[in-house]
Amino acid sequence: MVIEYNDFKKLDMRVGKITEVSKIPDSDKLYSIIVDIGGEKPVRIVSSLVPYYTEEELVGKNIVVLINLKPAKIRGEMSYGMLLAAETEDSSVCVLISPEKEIPAGTRIL
């Protein structure tokens, strides 16, 4: 599928810094993750990263976040965005997309 540049511009992607991570009870794969996206209020994102990262590996990590995704309730928790990641077809490897160098939380992805 090919999209127009104006469609791409609708995506609000920012650099975020993970500040808190907790495993969602009664879930084998889900974390509740708090992400600092700059001067705005931090966002909570529910993501299935348990098989790939420990809580300690995630806290402090700079990542790319889509922040204008429609909120969704996942396993009773509200999720207000999406972490960008690359995952192999067989789901054996999943890695978060992160900036190459240190850059402030909230910086827009262009």
C-alpha angles and dihedrals in degrees: 000000000000120000132196121250089245088061091052090050089061090069112093103204120172141173109258134186118218109232103169136020130184131170114243109241117250092017127109096197112024132099127183103222128192113209127193107220098181127269092351125087113285115258130228116225126185111212137169097235100123094104091052109036138030119227089250092054091053102047110094094014119137111225142166115258133189102217104177096062113126108265115255134194111233119182090338094310124108115233118201103188145353133262113225115234141158118232130185117242092252092047092237093125130034124173129182118239109241137171116269092229136027111280130164121274110258095037108144120242109229 
